[in-house]
Amino acid sequence: MLDVVSLGELLIDFVATEKGVSLAQSPAFAKKPGGAPANVAVGLARLGLRSGFVGKVGDDAFGEFLRATLERHGVDCSRLATDAEARTTLAFVSLGPDGSPDFAFYRNPGADMRLAEADIDEAYHRAACAFHFGSISFTHPEPAAATRQAIAIAEAAGQLISYDPNYRPALWDSAAHARAELLGGFAHAHVAKVSDGEWEFITGTADLVEGSKPILDRGVKLLVVSRGAEGCWFTTGAHTGAVPGYEVEVAETTGCGDGFVAALLAGLLGEVEQPSAIGELSGERLAGICDFANAVGALTATKVGAIPGLPTRDDALRFWRERKPAR
């Protein structure tokens, strides 16, 4: 039995080797495994949970590399499909002076866009304790239908459902379509993480309390806003708080939010047996879970590449315990 099944994109990030330059100016790129839901799957496995991933890669060298990478980190890939007609999706990433990324995607179509309802194994999904999904799957009808099918299975099984909306403008036909789909995902989630850079686009307001109300009204039990070096803000409606971040030397920030989500899920699954019990956690306990998630996100930023930066449970706990007393 798996603790968490993650579904969505798995791709190659070609990360600019020189920081602070545009994609056009970058002299070279380094190959790194990536894709937000896949990063979460690896993050969970490295934190000691039983993790599985559902997605699709091409029948090519990059697809082989990605499968081997996830398996090496302990992720179950028995439901990672291979597409003989589409290549593995690629993303080129340049890094700003602060480590923030800029993306250019090559997926016309990429194999992840061809994940279909036939690729969803109901028994496999039902056997998990929790389900995690992102928003990139909703950019095209076929993977959107597959994702909704997996969500329906998780809902019927009473699983904890986690959602992380990522807005990549180049992947959507319009901002209106993107916003509608990103908002729609909240109706199926008990736990949601939104980055501060995407918050105003999704909610229409910079105010955290005001913007959180319609999300909580859709059924989200715990909403967390990741704020980079500043840490995070969380609310359940009954409990609201801000948790400061950890100062580290930043190499890249691409997978920090995914590491954060993995740690958040690990913390919640250690506390609750039913999604409804999230609302019974104290503000202090929620802050503690978010504090550890901040630590994992910070550690992820110290290395280039999302998956290579995700820490093991021992490394994360060591960093957290060493740094926490000084806060």
C-alpha positions as CSV (number, residue, x, y, z in Angstrom):
1,M,0.0,0.0,0.0
2,L,1.3,3.4,-0.9
3,D,1.1,6.5,1.3
4,V,0.7,9.0,-1.6
5,V,0.1,8.7,-5.3
6,S,1.1,11.8,-7.3
7,L,-0.2,12.4,-10.8
8,G,1.0,14.8,-13.5
9,E,3.9,16.0,-15.6
10,L,7.4,14.4,-15.6
11,L,9.9,16.2,-17.8
12,I,13.5,17.3,-18.3
13,D,14.5,20.7,-17.1
14,F,17.5,22.1,-19.0
15,V,18.7,24.6,-16.5
16,A,21.0,27.5,-17.6
17,T,24.5,27.0,-16.3
18,E,25.0,30.7,-15.9
19,K,22.9,32.5,-13.3
20,G,21.4,35.9,-14.0
21,V,21.1,35.7,-17.8
22,S,18.1,35.2,-20.1
23,L,17.4,32.0,-22.0
24,A,18.7,33.6,-25.2
25,Q,21.9,34.7,-23.4
26,S,22.7,31.4,-21.7
27,P,25.8,29.7,-23.1
28,A,24.8,26.2,-21.9
29,F,22.2,24.1,-20.0
30,A,22.4,21.2,-17.6
31,K,20.0,18.3,-17.8
32,K,17.9,17.9,-14.7
33,P,14.8,15.8,-14.0
34,G,11.7,17.8,-13.1
35,G,7.9,18.3,-13.2
36,A,6.1,19.5,-10.1
37,P,4.0,16.4,-9.2
38,A,7.0,14.1,-9.9
39,N,9.2,16.3,-7.7
40,V,6.6,15.9,-4.9
41,A,6.6,12.1,-5.4
42,V,10.4,12.1,-5.0
43,G,10.3,14.5,-2.1
44,L,7.9,12.1,-0.3
45,A,10.1,9.1,-0.9
46,R,13.2,10.9,0.3
47,L,11.3,11.8,3.5
48,G,10.6,8.1,4.1
49,L,7.0,7.7,2.7
50,R,5.8,5.1,0.2
51,S,5.3,7.1,-2.9
52,G,3.9,6.3,-6.4
53,F,3.8,8.4,-9.5
54,V,1.3,8.3,-12.4
55,G,2.2,10.1,-15.7
56,K,3.6,9.5,-19.2
57,V,7.0,9.9,-20.8
58,G,8.2,9.3,-24.3
59,D,9.8,6.1,-25.6
60,D,13.1,7.8,-25.8
61,A,16.4,8.3,-23.9
62,F,14.9,11.2,-21.8
63,G,12.0,9.0,-20.7
64,E,14.3,6.2,-19.7
65,F,16.4,8.7,-17.7
66,L,13.4,10.0,-15.9
67,R,12.0,6.6,-15.0
68,A,15.3,5.5,-13.7
69,T,15.7,8.6,-11.7
70,L,12.4,8.2,-9.9
71,E,13.0,4.5,-9.3
72,R,16.5,5.3,-7.9
73,H,14.9,7.6,-5.3
74,G,12.4,5.0,-4.3
75,V,9.2,6.1,-6.2
76,D,7.0,3.3,-7.5
77,C,6.8,3.8,-11.3
78,S,4.6,0.8,-12.2
79,R,1.9,3.2,-13.5
80,L,4.3,5.5,-15.3
81,A,3.2,5.0,-18.9
82,T,5.4,5.2,-22.0
83,D,4.2,6.8,-25.2
84,A,5.6,5.6,-28.5
85,E,4.2,8.5,-30.5
86,A,5.3,11.6,-28.5
87,R,8.6,12.6,-27.1
88,T,9.3,13.4,-23.4
89,T,8.5,17.0,-22.6
90,L,11.4,19.4,-22.2
91,A,11.6,22.7,-20.4
92,F,14.5,25.2,-20.7
93,V,15.0,27.2,-17.5
94,S,17.0,30.4,-17.0
95,L,17.7,31.7,-13.5
96,G,17.4,35.3,-12.4
97,P,19.9,36.9,-10.0
98,D,17.8,35.7,-7.0
99,G,17.5,32.1,-8.4
100,S,13.9,32.5,-9.6
101,P,13.3,30.6,-12.9
102,D,12.0,31.5,-16.3
103,F,10.6,28.7,-18.5
104,A,10.3,27.8,-22.2
105,F,8.5,24.5,-22.8
106,Y,8.8,22.0,-25.7
107,R,5.6,19.8,-25.6
108,N,3.7,20.0,-28.9
109,P,2.6,17.5,-27.9
110,G,4.8,16.2,-25.2
111,A,4.1,12.7,-23.8
112,D,2.7,14.1,-20.5
113,M,-0.1,15.8,-22.6
114,R,-1.2,12.3,-23.8
115,L,-1.9,10.8,-20.4
116,A,-5.4,9.3,-20.8
117,E,-8.2,7.8,-18.8
118,A,-7.1,4.4,-20.0
119,D,-3.8,5.0,-18.1
120,I,-5.7,5.3,-14.8
121,D,-5.7,2.1,-12.7
122,E,-8.5,2.3,-10.2
123,A,-7.2,-0.4,-7.9
124,Y,-3.8,1.3,-7.8
125,H,-5.3,4.6,-6.8
126,R,-7.7,3.1,-4.3
127,A,-4.9,1.4,-2.4
128,A,-3.2,4.7,-1.5
129,C,-3.8,6.9,1.6
130,A,-3.6,10.2,-0.2
131,F,-3.6,11.7,-3.7
132,H,-1.7,14.7,-5.0
133,F,-2.2,16.6,-8.3
134,G,-1.2,19.9,-9.9
135,S,-2.8,22.2,-12.5
136,I,-0.6,21.6,-15.6
137,S,-2.6,18.5,-16.4
138,F,-5.6,20.7,-17.1
139,T,-4.0,22.6,-20.0
140,H,-5.4,20.0,-22.5
141,P,-8.5,17.8,-22.5
142,E,-7.0,14.3,-22.5
143,P,-4.8,14.6,-19.4
144,A,-7.5,16.8,-17.8
145,A,-10.0,13.9,-18.1
146,A,-7.4,11.4,-16.7
147,T,-6.8,13.7,-13.7
148,R,-10.5,14.1,-13.0
149,Q,-10.9,10.4,-13.1
150,A,-8.1,9.9,-10.6
151,I,-9.6,12.6,-8.4
152,A,-13.0,10.9,-8.4
153,I,-11.4,7.6,-7.3
154,A,-9.6,9.3,-4.5
155,E,-12.8,11.1,-3.4
156,A,-14.8,7.9,-3.4
157,A,-12.1,6.2,-1.3
158,G,-12.1,9.0,1.3
159,Q,-8.4,9.8,0.7
160,L,-6.6,13.0,1.7
161,I,-6.3,15.1,-1.5
162,S,-3.6,17.6,-2.1
163,Y,-3.4,20.3,-4.8
164,D,-0.7,22.7,-6.0
165,P,-1.7,25.1,-8.7
166,N,1.2,26.1,-10.9
167,Y,0.6,28.9,-13.5
168,R,2.9,28.7,-16.5
169,P,1.4,31.2,-19.0
170,A,3.0,29.7,-22.1
171,L,1.2,26.4,-21.5
172,W,-2.4,27.9,-21.6
173,D,-4.5,29.2,-24.5
174,S,-5.6,32.1,-22.4
175,A,-5.3,33.6,-18.9
176,A,-9.0,33.3,-18.4
177,H,-9.0,29.5,-19.1
178,A,-6.0,29.1,-16.8
179,R,-7.6,31.0,-13.9
180,A,-10.8,29.0,-14.3
181,E,-9.0,25.7,-14.2
182,L,-6.7,26.7,-11.3
183,L,-9.6,27.8,-9.2
184,G,-11.6,24.7,-10.1
185,G,-9.0,22.4,-8.6
186,F,-9.6,23.7,-5.1
187,A,-13.1,22.2,-5.1
188,H,-11.5,18.7,-5.0
189,A,-8.7,19.3,-2.4
190,H,-8.4,19.1,1.3
191,V,-5.0,20.6,1.3
192,A,-3.8,23.3,-1.1
193,K,-0.5,25.2,-1.4
194,V,-0.3,28.4,-3.5
195,S,3.0,30.3,-4.1
196,D,2.9,34.0,-3.4
197,G,3.9,34.8,-7.0
198,E,0.7,33.1,-8.2
199,W,-1.7,34.2,-5.4
200,E,-3.0,37.4,-6.9
201,F,-3.5,35.9,-10.4
202,I,-5.5,33.0,-8.9
203,T,-7.5,34.9,-6.2
204,G,-7.8,38.4,-7.8
205,T,-6.5,40.1,-4.6
206,A,-3.2,40.6,-2.8
207,D,-4.9,40.2,0.6
208,L,-4.3,36.7,2.0
209,V,-7.3,36.7,4.3
210,E,-9.7,38.0,1.7
211,G,-8.4,35.7,-1.0
212,S,-8.5,32.6,1.2
213,K,-12.2,32.9,1.9
214,P,-13.6,31.6,-1.5
215,I,-10.9,28.8,-1.5
216,L,-11.9,27.6,2.0
217,D,-15.6,27.8,0.9
218,R,-14.8,25.4,-1.9
219,G,-13.9,22.7,0.7
220,V,-10.2,23.2,1.3
221,K,-9.4,22.3,5.0
222,L,-5.8,23.8,5.0
223,L,-4.6,26.5,2.7
224,V,-0.9,27.4,2.7
225,V,0.8,30.2,0.8
226,S,4.5,29.7,0.3
227,R,6.5,33.0,0.5
228,G,10.0,32.0,-0.5
229,A,12.6,33.2,2.0
230,E,9.9,34.7,4.1
231,G,8.5,31.3,4.9
232,C,4.7,30.7,4.6
233,W,1.3,31.7,5.7
234,F,-1.5,29.2,6.6
235,T,-5.2,29.1,7.4
236,T,-7.9,26.6,8.2
237,G,-10.4,29.3,8.8
238,A,-10.3,28.6,12.6
239,H,-6.5,28.9,12.8
240,T,-4.3,31.3,10.8
241,G,-0.6,32.0,11.2
242,A,2.7,33.0,9.5
243,V,5.8,30.9,9.9
244,P,9.2,32.5,9.1
245,G,11.6,30.9,6.6
246,Y,15.2,29.7,6.9
247,E,18.1,31.6,5.5
248,V,20.3,29.6,3.1
249,E,22.6,30.2,0.2
250,V,20.3,29.9,-2.8
251,A,21.4,27.9,-5.8
252,E,18.0,27.6,-7.5
253,T,14.4,27.8,-6.4
254,T,12.6,25.6,-9.0
255,G,11.7,22.7,-6.7
256,C,11.4,24.5,-3.4
257,G,7.6,24.6,-3.4
258,D,7.5,20.9,-4.3
259,G,9.8,20.0,-1.4
260,F,7.6,22.1,0.8
261,V,4.4,20.2,-0.3
262,A,6.1,16.8,0.2
263,A,7.0,17.8,3.8
264,L,3.6,19.3,4.4
265,L,1.9,16.0,3.3
266,A,4.3,14.0,5.4
267,G,3.5,16.0,8.4
268,L,-0.2,15.8,7.9
269,L,-0.3,12.1,7.3
270,G,1.6,11.6,10.5
271,E,-1.2,13.5,12.4
272,V,-4.5,12.6,10.8
273,E,-6.3,9.5,9.6
274,Q,-9.2,11.3,7.9
275,P,-9.2,14.5,5.9
276,S,-11.8,16.0,8.2
277,A,-9.4,15.8,11.1
278,I,-7.2,18.5,9.6
279,G,-9.6,21.0,11.0
280,E,-9.1,19.6,14.5
281,L,-5.3,20.3,14.5
282,S,-4.3,23.2,16.8
283,G,-2.7,26.3,15.3
284,E,0.5,25.4,17.1
285,R,0.7,21.9,15.5
286,L,-0.1,23.3,12.1
287,A,2.7,25.9,12.6
288,G,5.1,23.1,13.5
289,I,4.2,21.1,10.3
290,C,4.7,24.3,8.2
291,D,8.0,25.1,10.0
292,F,9.4,21.7,9.0
293,A,8.1,22.2,5.4
294,N,9.9,25.6,5.3
295,A,13.1,23.8,6.3
296,V,12.7,21.2,3.5
297,G,11.9,24.0,1.0
298,A,15.0,25.9,2.1
299,L,17.3,22.9,1.8
300,T,15.9,22.2,-1.7
301,A,17.1,25.7,-2.8
302,T,20.7,24.9,-1.9
303,K,21.2,22.7,-5.0
304,V,20.6,23.2,-8.7
305,G,17.8,21.1,-10.1
306,A,14.5,20.3,-8.4
307,I,14.9,16.5,-7.8
308,P,18.7,16.7,-6.9
309,G,17.9,19.3,-4.3
310,L,15.2,17.4,-2.4
311,P,16.6,16.4,1.0
312,T,16.5,13.0,2.7
313,R,14.5,12.7,6.0
314,D,17.7,12.5,8.0
315,D,19.2,15.6,6.3
316,A,16.0,17.6,6.7
317,L,15.6,16.7,10.4
318,R,19.2,17.5,11.1
319,F,18.9,20.9,9.4
320,W,15.6,21.6,11.2
321,R,16.8,20.7,14.6
322,E,20.0,22.5,14.3
323,R,18.4,25.7,13.1
324,K,15.1,25.7,14.9
325,P,16.5,26.7,18.4
326,A,17.9,30.0,17.0
327,R,14.6,31.1,15.7
